[in-house]
Amino acid sequence: MQKDQTLIIPTILWILGIIIARQTVLPISFLLIVISILLLLSFIKKYRFISFCLVVVFLGILRFDIQSELPQSNIRTILKEYSSITQPIQGRIVSEAKIKDGNYNFILELHKIKESKVTGKIKFYTRTDSLNYGDIISAVATIKELPGSTNPASFDYKEFLDAKKIYGSGWSISPVNKIGNKFKIFQNTVIIIRKYLRNRIEDRFGEHAGFVKAIMIAEKMR
């Protein structure tokens, strides 16, 4: 109960920032400078509370402004107009492909929906195996908006993914075809190391592996 109460003020300030952003346009560079100054002021004890409050308000403004600047071809903008899309798509896998309950999931950077160029990332699910980071794939898929939390005090998975610029979820309704591969060496190396560490932790810690993985490689506990 006390935790819920402590979140009331930040939630109200966040909403206030969004309301202000709807009424006025402030340059993103200006907002970043103001937030940086307020964060510095927060180290001074007598300014700490007011600085915190203002930071939350300005972060709300910044968040709204960033979302508003997304191009028309971004998947977030498209999903605001069409909450669900079923079309042939093309994109590149930009994360490790993981398996859970027989489904593979990964982050897909969209390139095309039908014949139209599209930008933005989605969380993607498929039963097609043998897919890896960097694979360029095509499939007929359904894409939907991410559902938001109805409880302001609870963890909002949509907000979490929004912060990572992941704006929807999709799943294949046809077999996924691999049509190419393009990867970045650094990210591929990180994925290889994470896989190695995950396997070693699972072998070493057994039923306690979930807790160790959460600490060691920031992997969500199941």
ROSE-4610 file (N, C-alpha, C; in Angstrom, 1 decimal, always signed):
// ROSE-4610
residu = [M/M/M/Q/Q/Q/K/K/K/D/D/D/Q/Q/Q/T/T/T/L/L/L/I/I/I/I/I/I/P/P/P/T/T/T/I/I/I/L/L/L/W/W/W/I/I/I/L/L/L/G/G/G/I/I/I/I/I/I/I/I/I/A/A/A/R/R/R/Q/Q/Q/T/T/T/V/V/V/L/L/L/P/P/P/I/I/I/S/S/S/F/F/F/L/L/L/L/L/L/I/I/I/V/V/V/I/I/I/S/S/S/I/I/I/L/L/L/L/L/L/L/L/L/L/L/L/S/S/S/F/F/F/I/I/I/K/K/K/K/K/K/Y/Y/Y/R/R/R/F/F/F/I/I/I/S/S/S/F/F/F/C/C/C/L/L/L/V/V/V/V/V/V/V/V/V/F/F/F/L/L/L/G/G/G/I/I/I/L/L/L/R/R/R/F/F/F/D/D/D/I/I/I/Q/Q/Q/S/S/S/E/E/E/L/L/L/P/P/P/Q/Q/Q/S/S/S/N/N/N/I/I/I/R/R/R/T/T/T/I/I/I/L/L/L/K/K/K/E/E/E/Y/Y/Y/S/S/S/S/S/S/I/I/I/T/T/T/Q/Q/Q/P/P/P/I/I/I/Q/Q/Q/G/G/G/R/R/R/I/I/I/V/V/V/S/S/S/E/E/E/A/A/A/K/K/K/I/I/I/K/K/K/D/D/D/G/G/G/N/N/N/Y/Y/Y/N/N/N/F/F/F/I/I/I/L/L/L/E/E/E/L/L/L/H/H/H/K/K/K/I/I/I/K/K/K/E/E/E/S/S/S/K/K/K/V/V/V/T/T/T/G/G/G/K/K/K/I/I/I/K/K/K/F/F/F/Y/Y/Y/T/T/T/R/R/R/T/T/T/D/D/D/S/S/S/L/L/L/N/N/N/Y/Y/Y/G/G/G/D/D/D/I/I/I/I/I/I/S/S/S/A/A/A/V/V/V/A/A/A/T/T/T/I/I/I/K/K/K/E/E/E/L/L/L/P/P/P/G/G/G/S/S/S/T/T/T/N/N/N/P/P/P/A/A/A/S/S/S/F/F/F/D/D/D/Y/Y/Y/K/K/K/E/E/E/F/F/F/L/L/L/D/D/D/A/A/A/K/K/K/K/K/K/I/I/I/Y/Y/Y/G/G/G/S/S/S/G/G/G/W/W/W/S/S/S/I/I/I/S/S/S/P/P/P/V/V/V/N/N/N/K/K/K/I/I/I/G/G/G/N/N/N/K/K/K/F/F/F/K/K/K/I/I/I/F/F/F/Q/Q/Q/N/N/N/T/T/T/V/V/V/I/I/I/I/I/I/I/I/I/R/R/R/K/K/K/Y/Y/Y/L/L/L/R/R/R/N/N/N/R/R/R/I/I/I/E/E/E/D/D/D/R/R/R/F/F/F/G/G/G/E/E/E/H/H/H/A/A/A/G/G/G/F/F/F/V/V/V/K/K/K/A/A/A/I/I/I/M/M/M/I/I/I/A/A/A/E/E/E/K/K/K/M/M/M/R/R/R]
num = [1/1/1/2/2/2/3/3/3/4/4/4/5/5/5/6/6/6/7/7/7/8/8/8/9/9/9/10/10/10/11/11/11/12/12/12/13/13/13/14/14/14/15/15/15/16/16/16/17/17/17/18/18/18/19/19/19/20/20/20/21/21/21/22/22/22/23/23/23/24/24/24/25/25/25/26/26/26/27/27/27/28/28/28/29/29/29/30/30/30/31/31/31/32/32/32/33/33/33/34/34/34/35/35/35/36/36/36/37/37/37/38/38/38/39/39/39/40/40/40/41/41/41/42/42/42/43/43/43/44/44/44/45/45/45/46/46/46/47/47/47/48/48/48/49/49/49/50/50/50/51/51/51/52/52/52/53/53/53/54/54/54/55/55/55/56/56/56/57/57/57/58/58/58/59/59/59/60/60/60/61/61/61/62/62/62/63/63/63/64/64/64/65/65/65/66/66/66/67/67/67/68/68/68/69/69/69/70/70/70/71/71/71/72/72/72/73/73/73/74/74/74/75/75/75/76/76/76/77/77/77/78/78/78/79/79/79/80/80/80/81/81/81/82/82/82/83/83/83/84/84/84/85/85/85/86/86/86/87/87/87/88/88/88/89/89/89/90/90/90/91/91/91/92/92/92/93/93/93/94/94/94/95/95/95/96/96/96/97/97/97/98/98/98/99/99/99/100/100/100/101/101/101/102/102/102/103/103/103/104/104/104/105/105/105/106/106/106/107/107/107/108/108/108/109/109/109/110/110/110/111/111/111/112/112/112/113/113/113/114/114/114/115/115/115/116/116/116/117/117/117/118/118/118/119/119/119/120/120/120/121/121/121/122/122/122/123/123/123/124/124/124/125/125/125/126/126/126/127/127/127/128/128/128/129/129/129/130/130/130/131/131/131/132/132/132/133/133/133/134/134/134/135/135/135/136/136/136/137/137/137/138/138/138/139/139/139/140/140/140/141/141/141/142/142/142/143/143/143/144/144/144/145/145/145/146/146/146/147/147/147/148/148/148/149/149/149/150/150/150/151/151/151/152/152/152/153/153/153/154/154/154/155/155/155/156/156/156/157/157/157/158/158/158/159/159/159/160/160/160/161/161/161/162/162/162/163/163/163/164/164/164/165/165/165/166/166/166/167/167/167/168/168/168/169/169/169/170/170/170/171/171/171/172/172/172/173/173/173/174/174/174/175/175/175/176/176/176/177/177/177/178/178/178/179/179/179/180/180/180/181/181/181/182/182/182/183/183/183/184/184/184/185/185/185/186/186/186/187/187/187/188/188/188/189/189/189/190/190/190/191/191/191/192/192/192/193/193/193/194/194/194/195/195/195/196/196/196/197/197/197/198/198/198/199/199/199/200/200/200/201/201/201/202/202/202/203/203/203/204/204/204/205/205/205/206/206/206/207/207/207/208/208/208/209/209/209/210/210/210/211/211/211/212/212/212/213/213/213/214/214/214/215/215/215/216/216/216/217/217/217/218/218/218/219/219/219/220/220/220/221/221/221/222/222/222]
x = [+0.8/+0.0/+0.9/+1.9/+2.8/+3.5/+3.9/+4.6/+3.7/+2.4/+1.5/+1.4/+1.4/+1.2/+2.4/+3.6/+4.8/+4.9/+4.2/+4.2/+3.1/+2.3/+1.2/+1.7/+2.7/+3.2/+4.0/+4.9/+5.6/+4.6/+3.6/+2.6/+1.8/+1.4/+0.7/+1.6/+2.9/+3.9/+4.1/+4.2/+4.4/+3.2/+2.0/+0.8/+0.8/+1.2/+1.3/+2.2/+3.4/+4.3/+3.7/+3.0/+2.3/+1.3/+0.5/-0.5/+0.2/+1.3/+2.0/+2.5/+3.0/+3.6/+2.5/+1.3/+0.2/-0.2/+0.1/-0.2/+0.9/+2.1/+3.2/+4.3/+5.2/+6.2/+7.6/+8.3/+9.7/+10.7/+11.8/+12.9/+13.4/+13.7/+14.2/+15.6/+16.4/+17.7/+17.6/+16.6/+16.3/+15.9/+15.0/+14.6/+15.7/+16.6/+17.8/+18.7/+18.9/+19.7/+19.1/+17.8/+17.1/+17.1/+16.9/+16.9/+18.3/+19.3/+20.7/+21.0/+20.5/+20.7/+20.0/+18.8/+18.0/+18.6/+19.1/+19.8/+21.0/+21.7/+22.9/+22.4/+21.3/+20.8/+20.3/+19.9/+19.3/+20.4/+21.7/+22.7/+22.9/+22.2/+22.2/+20.9/+21.1/+20.1/+18.8/+19.0/+17.8/+17.0/+17.6/+16.9/+16.5/+16.8/+16.6/+15.1/+14.2/+12.8/+12.2/+12.4/+11.9/+12.5/+13.8/+14.5/+14.0/+13.7/+13.1/+11.8/+10.9/+9.6/+9.7/+10.5/+10.6/+11.2/+12.2/+12.7/+11.7/+10.8/+9.7/+8.8/+8.4/+7.6/+8.2/+9.5/+10.2/+10.5/+10.6/+10.8/+9.4/+8.3/+7.0/+6.9/+7.3/+7.3/+8.2/+9.4/+10.4/+9.9/+9.3/+8.7/+7.7/+6.8/+5.7/+6.2/+7.2/+7.8/+8.5/+9.3/+10.0/+9.0/+8.0/+7.0/+6.3/+6.1/+5.4/+6.3/+7.6/+8.5/+8.7/+8.2/+8.4/+7.8/+8.5/+8.0/+6.7/+6.0/+4.8/+5.0/+6.3/+6.6/+7.0/+7.1/+7.5/+6.3/+6.6/+5.5/+4.7/+5.2/+4.4/+3.3/+3.7/+2.7/+1.7/+2.1/+1.2/+0.2/+0.7/-0.2/-1.2/-0.9/-1.8/-3.1/-2.9/-4.0/-4.6/-3.8/-4.4/-3.8/-4.7/-4.2/-3.8/-4.2/-3.8/-3.6/-2.4/-2.1/-1.7/-2.3/-1.9/-1.4/-0.1/+0.4/+1.7/+2.2/+3.6/+4.6/+5.6/+6.5/+8.0/+8.9/+10.3/+11.1/+12.1/+12.9/+14.1/+14.9/+16.2/+16.1/+16.6/+16.6/+17.8/+17.5/+18.5/+18.7/+18.4/+18.6/+18.9/+19.2/+19.3/+17.9/+17.8/+16.5/+16.4/+15.4/+15.2/+14.0/+13.9/+12.8/+12.1/+10.8/+10.0/+8.6/+8.3/+7.0/+6.9/+7.9/+7.9/+7.9/+7.9/+7.9/+9.2/+9.7/+11.0/+10.6/+11.3/+11.0/+12.3/+12.2/+13.4/+12.9/+13.8/+13.4/+13.7/+12.6/+12.7/+12.7/+13.7/+13.8/+13.1/+11.9/+11.1/+11.8/+11.7/+12.1/+11.0/+10.0/+8.9/+7.6/+6.5/+5.2/+4.5/+4.3/+3.9/+5.0/+4.7/+5.7/+6.2/+5.7/+6.0/+7.2/+8.1/+9.2/+8.7/+9.2/+8.8/+10.0/+10.0/+11.0/+10.4/+11.3/+10.9/+11.0/+11.0/+11.2/+10.0/+9.8/+8.7/+9.3/+8.6/+8.8/+8.1/+8.9/+8.3/+8.4/+7.3/+7.2/+7.0/+7.6/+7.4/+7.7/+7.2/+7.6/+8.7/+9.1/+10.2/+11.5/+12.3/+13.6/+14.7/+15.9/+17.2/+17.3/+16.8/+16.9/+17.9/+18.7/+19.8/+19.8/+20.6/+20.8/+21.4/+20.9/+21.4/+20.6/+19.8/+19.1/+18.0/+18.0/+16.9/+15.8/+14.6/+13.5/+12.3/+11.4/+10.1/+9.1/+7.9/+6.8/+5.5/+4.4/+3.1/+2.9/+2.6/+2.5/+1.4/+1.0/+0.1/+0.9/+0.7/+1.4/+0.3/+0.5/-0.5/+0.3/-0.5/+0.0/+0.3/+1.3/+1.5/+0.5/-0.1/-1.1/-0.4/-1.0/-0.4/-1.0/-0.3/-0.8/-2.0/-3.0/-4.2/-4.0/-2.9/-2.6/-1.4/-1.5/-0.3/+0.8/+0.5/+1.5/+2.2/+1.7/+2.4/+3.4/+4.2/+5.2/+4.5/+4.9/+4.3/+5.2/+4.9/+5.8/+5.9/+4.8/+4.7/+5.7/+5.7/+6.6/+8.1/+8.3/+9.6/+10.1/+9.3/+9.7/+9.7/+8.8/+8.9/+10.3/+10.8/+12.1/+13.2/+13.0/+13.9/+13.6/+12.6/+12.1/+11.6/+10.9/+10.1/+8.7/+8.0/+6.6/+5.5/+5.7/+4.6/+5.0/+4.1/+4.4/+3.8/+4.5/+4.0/+4.3/+3.5/+3.8/+3.5/+4.2/+4.1/+2.9/+2.2/+1.1/+1.4/+2.7/+3.2/+4.6/+5.2/+6.6/+7.5/+8.5/+9.4/+10.5/+10.8/+11.8/+13.0/+14.2/+15.5/+16.0/+16.1/+16.5/+17.9/+18.5/+19.9/+20.3/+21.5/+22.1/+23.0/+22.8/+23.6/+23.7/+24.9/+25.1/+26.2/+26.2/+27.3/+28.2/+29.5/+30.4/+30.3/+30.2/+30.2/+29.0/+27.8/+26.6/+26.6/+27.1/+27.1/+28.0/+29.1/+30.1/+29.4/+28.6/+27.9/+26.9/+26.2/+25.2/+25.9/+27.0/+27.7/+28.2/+28.7/+29.2/+28.0/+26.9/+25.7/+25.2/+25.2/+24.8/+25.8/+27.0/+28.0/+27.8/+27.7/+27.5/+26.2/+25.1/+23.8/+24.0/+24.6/+24.8/+25.6/+26.7/+27.5/+26.8/+26.0/+25.2/+24.2/+23.5/+22.5/+23.1/+24.2/+24.9/+25.4/+25.9/+26.5/+25.4/+24.4/+23.5/+22.1/+21.8/+20.6/+19.3/+18.5/+17.2/+17.4/+18.6/+18.8/+19.4/+19.5/+20.1/+19.4/+18.1/+17.3/+17.7/+17.9/+18.4/+19.8/+20.7/+22.1/+22.1/+21.3/+21.3/+20.7/+19.8/+19.2/+20.3/+21.2/+22.2/+23.4/+23.8/+25.0/+24.8/+23.7/+23.6/+22.2/+21.6/+20.4/+19.3/+19.1/+18.1/+16.9/+15.7/+14.5/+14.3/+13.9/+13.6/+12.3/+12.1/+10.9/+10.2]
y = [-1.2/+0.0/+1.3/+1.2/+2.4/+2.6/+1.5/+1.6/+2.3/+1.9/+2.5/+4.0/+4.4/+5.8/+6.6/+6.0/+6.8/+7.0/+6.2/+6.4/+7.4/+7.8/+8.7/+10.0/+10.6/+12.0/+11.9/+10.9/+10.8/+10.6/+9.8/+9.5/+10.8/+11.6/+12.8/+13.8/+13.9/+14.8/+14.4/+13.1/+12.5/+12.9/+12.7/+13.1/+14.6/+15.4/+16.8/+17.2/+16.5/+16.8/+16.5/+15.4/+15.0/+16.1/+16.5/+17.6/+18.9/+19.3/+20.5/+20.3/+19.1/+18.8/+18.9/+18.6/+18.7/+20.1/+21.0/+22.4/+23.3/+22.8/+23.6/+22.7/+23.3/+22.6/+23.1/+22.3/+22.6/+21.8/+22.4/+21.7/+20.6/+19.4/+18.3/+18.7/+19.4/+19.8/+20.7/+21.6/+22.4/+21.5/+20.6/+19.7/+18.9/+18.4/+17.6/+18.5/+19.7/+20.6/+20.9/+21.2/+21.5/+20.3/+19.1/+17.9/+17.7/+17.9/+17.7/+18.7/+19.9/+20.9/+20.5/+20.1/+19.7/+18.5/+17.6/+16.4/+16.8/+17.8/+18.3/+19.0/+19.8/+20.4/+19.5/+18.3/+17.3/+16.8/+17.1/+16.7/+17.7/+18.8/+19.8/+19.5/+19.3/+18.8/+19.7/+21.0/+21.8/+21.9/+21.5/+21.6/+20.2/+19.1/+17.8/+17.4/+17.8/+17.4/+18.1/+19.5/+20.2/+19.8/+19.5/+19.1/+17.8/+16.8/+15.5/+15.7/+16.6/+16.8/+17.4/+18.4/+19.0/+18.1/+17.2/+16.2/+15.3/+14.8/+13.9/+14.6/+15.9/+16.7/+16.8/+17.2/+17.4/+16.1/+15.0/+13.7/+13.3/+13.7/+13.5/+14.3/+15.5/+16.4/+15.8/+15.4/+14.8/+13.6/+12.7/+11.4/+11.7/+12.6/+12.9/+13.5/+14.4/+15.1/+14.1/+13.1/+12.1/+11.3/+10.8/+10.0/+10.8/+12.0/+12.8/+13.0/+12.9/+13.1/+11.9/+10.8/+9.6/+9.8/+9.3/+9.5/+8.6/+9.0/+8.3/+6.8/+6.5/+5.1/+4.3/+4.8/+4.1/+3.2/+2.0/+1.1/+1.6/+2.4/+3.0/+3.9/+4.7/+5.6/+4.8/+3.8/+2.9/+2.3/+1.8/+1.1/+2.0/+3.3/+4.2/+4.3/+4.1/+4.2/+2.9/+1.8/+0.5/-0.4/-0.7/-1.4/-2.8/-3.4/-4.7/-4.8/-5.4/-5.5/-6.9/-7.5/-8.8/-8.6/-8.7/-8.5/-9.3/-9.4/-9.9/-8.9/-9.3/-8.4/-8.9/-7.9/-8.3/-7.5/-8.1/-7.4/-8.2/-7.6/-8.2/-8.5/-9.7/-10.1/-9.3/-8.5/-7.7/-8.1/-9.3/-9.8/-11.3/-11.9/-13.4/-14.0/-15.1/-15.8/-16.8/-16.6/-17.5/-18.4/-19.5/-20.4/-20.5/-20.5/-20.6/-21.3/-22.4/-23.1/-23.4/-23.8/-24.2/-23.0/-21.8/-20.6/-19.9/-19.5/-18.7/-17.2/-16.4/-15.0/-14.2/-13.0/-12.1/-10.7/-9.8/-8.4/-8.3/-7.9/-7.8/-6.3/-5.9/-4.5/-4.6/-3.9/-4.0/-3.2/-3.8/-3.2/-2.8/-3.8/-3.6/-4.2/-3.6/-4.2/-4.2/-5.4/-5.5/-4.9/-3.9/-3.3/-1.9/-1.5/-0.2/-0.3/+0.6/+0.7/+1.1/+0.4/+0.7/+0.7/+1.5/+1.5/+1.1/+0.8/+0.5/-1.0/-1.3/-2.7/-3.2/-4.5/-5.2/-6.5/-6.9/-8.3/-9.3/-10.3/-11.2/-12.6/-13.4/-14.8/-15.7/-16.9/-17.8/-19.2/-20.2/-21.6/-22.1/-21.2/-21.6/-21.5/-22.6/-22.6/-22.3/-22.5/-22.2/-20.7/-19.8/-18.4/-17.8/-16.9/-16.3/-14.8/-14.2/-12.7/-12.4/-11.3/-10.9/-11.4/-12.5/-13.0/-12.0/-11.9/-11.1/-12.1/-11.8/-12.8/-12.2/-13.0/-12.6/-13.6/-13.1/-14.0/-13.2/-13.9/-13.3/-13.2/-12.1/-11.9/-11.0/-11.1/-10.2/-9.4/-8.1/-7.1/-6.3/-6.2/-5.5/-4.5/-3.5/-2.6/-3.4/-3.0/-3.6/-3.1/-4.0/-3.5/-2.8/-1.7/-1.0/-1.4/-1.1/-1.5/-0.5/-1.1/-0.3/+0.2/-0.3/+0.1/+1.0/+2.3/+3.2/+2.8/+2.0/+1.6/+0.3/-0.4/-1.7/-1.5/-2.5/-2.5/-2.5/-1.6/-1.5/-2.0/-3.2/-3.8/-3.0/-2.4/-1.5/-0.4/+0.3/+1.4/+0.9/-0.3/-0.9/-1.1/-1.6/-1.9/-0.6/+0.4/+1.7/+2.3/+2.2/+2.8/+2.2/+1.0/+0.3/+0.5/+1.3/+1.6/+0.4/-0.4/-1.6/-1.3/-1.2/-0.5/-1.4/-2.7/-3.6/-5.1/-6.0/-7.4/-8.1/-9.1/-9.8/-11.2/-12.0/-13.4/-13.9/-14.9/-15.4/-16.3/-16.1/-17.0/-17.8/-17.7/-18.6/-18.9/-19.9/-20.3/-19.0/-18.9/-17.8/-18.2/-17.3/-17.5/-16.7/-17.3/-16.6/-16.1/-14.8/-14.3/-13.7/-13.6/-13.0/-12.9/-12.3/-12.1/-10.9/-10.1/-8.9/-8.6/-8.7/-8.5/-7.6/-7.1/-6.2/-7.1/-7.0/-7.8/-7.7/-6.5/-6.3/-6.9/-6.6/-7.2/-8.7/-9.2/-10.7/-11.3/-10.7/-11.1/-11.2/-10.1/-10.0/-11.1/-11.4/-12.5/-13.9/-14.1/-15.4/-15.5/-14.4/-14.5/-14.8/-14.1/-14.3/-15.8/-16.3/-17.7/-18.6/-18.4/-19.2/-19.1/-17.9/-17.7/-18.3/-18.2/-18.8/-20.3/-21.0/-22.4/-22.8/-22.1/-22.4/-22.3/-21.2/-21.0/-22.0/-22.4/-23.5/-24.8/-25.1/-26.4/-26.3/-25.2/-25.1/-24.9/-24.1/-23.8/-24.5/-25.2/-26.0/-25.1/-25.5/-24.9/-23.4/-23.0/-21.7/-20.8/-21.4/-20.7/-19.4/-19.3/-18.2/-16.9/-17.1/-16.0/-15.5/-16.5/-16.1/-15.4/-15.9/-15.3/-13.8/-13.6/-12.3/-11.3/-11.8/-10.9/-10.8/-11.9/-12.0/-11.4/-11.7/-11.3/-10.6/-10.1/-9.3/-9.9/-11.3/-12.0/-12.2/-11.9/-11.9/-13.3/-13.4/-14.7/-15.2/-16.5/-17.0/-17.7]
z = [+0.0/+0.0/+0.0/+0.8/+0.9/-0.4/-1.0/-2.3/-3.4/-3.4/-4.3/-4.0/-2.7/-2.4/-2.8/-2.7/-3.1/-4.6/-5.4/-6.8/-7.3/-6.4/-6.8/-7.3/-6.6/-7.0/-8.3/-8.5/-9.8/-11.0/-10.7/-11.8/-12.2/-11.1/-11.4/-12.2/-11.7/-12.4/-13.8/-14.0/-15.4/-16.3/-15.8/-16.6/-16.8/-15.8/-16.0/-17.1/-17.2/-18.3/-19.6/-19.8/-21.0/-21.4/-20.4/-20.7/-21.2/-20.5/-20.9/-22.4/-22.7/-24.0/-25.1/-24.7/-25.7/-26.0/-25.1/-25.3/-25.9/-25.8/-26.3/-27.0/-27.7/-28.4/-27.9/-27.3/-26.8/-27.5/-27.9/-28.6/-27.7/-28.3/-27.6/-27.0/-27.7/-27.2/-25.9/-25.9/-24.8/-23.6/-23.8/-22.8/-22.2/-23.0/-22.5/-21.6/-22.0/-21.2/-19.9/-19.9/-18.6/-17.7/-18.2/-17.4/-16.8/-17.6/-17.1/-16.0/-16.1/-15.1/-13.8/-14.0/-12.8/-12.1/-12.9/-12.3/-11.4/-11.9/-11.2/-9.9/-10.0/-8.8/-7.8/-8.2/-7.3/-6.3/-6.6/-5.6/-4.5/-4.7/-3.6/-2.7/-1.4/-0.6/-0.6/-0.5/-0.4/-1.7/-2.8/-4.1/-4.6/-3.8/-4.2/-4.6/-3.7/-3.9/-5.2/-5.2/-6.3/-7.6/-7.6/-8.8/-9.3/-8.4/-8.7/-9.4/-8.8/-9.3/-10.7/-10.9/-12.2/-13.3/-12.8/-13.8/-14.3/-13.4/-13.9/-14.8/-14.6/-15.5/-16.8/-16.8/-18.1/-18.9/-18.1/-18.8/-19.5/-18.8/-19.5/-20.8/-20.7/-21.9/-23.0/-22.6/-23.5/-24.2/-23.4/-23.9/-24.9/-24.7/-25.6/-26.9/-26.8/-27.9/-28.8/-28.2/-29.0/-29.8/-29.1/-29.8/-30.9/-30.7/-31.7/-33.0/-32.8/-33.9/-34.8/-34.4/-35.2/-36.6/-37.7/-39.0/-39.3/-40.3/-40.7/-41.0/-41.5/-41.8/-40.6/-39.4/-38.3/-37.8/-37.3/-37.0/-35.8/-35.0/-33.9/-34.5/-35.4/-36.0/-36.8/-37.5/-38.2/-37.3/-36.2/-35.2/-34.5/-34.5/-33.9/-34.8/-36.1/-37.1/-37.2/-37.3/-37.5/-36.3/-35.3/-34.1/-34.4/-35.6/-35.9/-37.4/-37.9/-39.3/-39.6/-40.6/-41.1/-42.6/-42.8/-44.1/-44.3/-45.5/-45.7/-45.1/-44.4/-43.8/-44.1/-44.0/-44.1/-43.0/-42.5/-41.4/-41.1/-40.1/-39.7/-38.2/-37.8/-36.4/-35.7/-34.7/-34.1/-32.6/-32.3/-30.9/-31.0/-29.9/-29.8/-30.0/-30.7/-30.8/-29.7/-28.9/-27.7/-27.9/-27.2/-27.3/-26.0/-26.0/-24.8/-25.2/-24.5/-24.8/-26.3/-27.0/-28.4/-29.3/-28.9/-29.7/-29.6/-30.8/-30.8/-30.8/-30.0/-29.9/-30.0/-30.6/-30.8/-31.2/-31.3/-31.7/-33.2/-33.9/-35.3/-35.7/-36.5/-37.1/-38.4/-38.5/-39.7/-40.9/-42.1/-43.3/-44.2/-44.3/-45.2/-44.6/-44.9/-44.7/-46.1/-46.7/-48.1/-48.9/-49.7/-50.6/-50.0/-48.9/-48.3/-47.3/-47.4/-46.5/-45.1/-44.0/-42.7/-41.8/-40.7/-39.7/-38.4/-37.4/-36.1/-35.8/-34.5/-34.0/-33.3/-33.4/-32.7/-32.0/-31.0/-30.4/-31.3/-31.8/-32.8/-32.3/-32.7/-32.2/-33.5/-33.5/-34.6/-34.1/-34.8/-34.5/-35.4/-36.4/-37.3/-36.5/-36.6/-35.8/-36.7/-36.2/-37.0/-37.4/-36.6/-36.9/-35.9/-36.4/-35.6/-35.7/-34.8/-34.9/-36.3/-36.9/-38.2/-39.4/-39.2/-40.3/-40.8/-42.1/-42.8/-43.2/-42.7/-42.9/-43.5/-44.1/-44.6/-44.2/-44.0/-43.6/-43.7/-43.7/-43.5/-42.0/-41.5/-40.0/-39.6/-38.3/-37.7/-36.7/-36.8/-35.8/-35.1/-33.8/-33.0/-32.0/-31.5/-30.5/-29.2/-28.4/-27.1/-26.2/-25.4/-24.4/-23.2/-22.7/-21.6/-20.3/-19.2/-17.9/-17.5/-16.9/-16.4/-15.0/-14.4/-13.0/-13.0/-12.7/-12.7/-11.8/-10.8/-9.8/-10.1/-11.1/-11.5/-12.6/-12.8/-13.8/-15.2/-16.0/-17.4/-18.4/-18.9/-19.9/-21.2/-21.6/-22.7/-22.6/-21.4/-21.2/-21.3/-20.7/-20.7/-22.1/-23.0/-24.4/-25.2/-24.9/-25.5/-25.3/-24.1/-23.8/-24.6/-25.1/-26.0/-27.4/-27.7/-29.1/-29.7/-29.0/-29.5/-29.3/-30.5/-30.5/-30.8/-30.9/-31.2/-31.0/-31.1/-31.1/-32.3/-32.8/-34.0/-34.0/-34.8/-34.8/-36.3/-36.7/-38.1/-38.2/-39.3/-39.6/-40.9/-41.3/-42.4/-42.0/-42.7/-42.4/-42.7/-41.8/-42.0/-43.0/-43.9/-44.9/-44.6/-44.6/-44.4/-45.8/-46.0/-47.3/-47.3/-46.2/-46.1/-44.7/-44.5/-43.2/-43.2/-42.2/-42.0/-40.5/-40.0/-38.5/-38.2/-37.0/-36.5/-35.6/-35.8/-35.1/-33.6/-33.1/-31.6/-31.0/-31.6/-31.0/-31.1/-32.2/-32.4/-31.3/-31.0/-30.0/-28.6/-28.3/-27.0/-26.9/-28.0/-28.0/-27.7/-28.4/-28.2/-26.8/-26.2/-24.8/-23.9/-24.1/-23.2/-23.3/-24.5/-24.7/-23.9/-24.0/-23.3/-21.8/-21.3/-19.8/-19.4/-20.2/-19.8/-19.7/-20.6/-20.6/-19.4/-19.1/-17.9/-16.6/-16.5/-15.3/-15.1/-16.2/-16.1/-15.7/-16.2/-15.9/-14.4/-14.0/-12.6/-11.5/-11.7/-10.6/-10.7/-11.8/-11.8/-11.6/-10.5/-10.3/-9.8/-9.4/-8.9/-10.1/-11.3/-12.4/-12.7/-12.6/-13.0/-12.2/-10.9/-10.0/-10.4/-10.7/-11.0/-12.4/-13.3/-14.7/-14.6/-13.7/-13.5/-13.1/-12.2/-11.7/-12.6/-13.2/-14.0/-15.4/-16.1/-17.5/-17.7/-16.6/-16.7/-17.4/-17.2/-17.9/-17.0/-17.5/-16.6/-16.1/-14.8/-14.2/-14.7/-14.8/-15.3/-14.1]
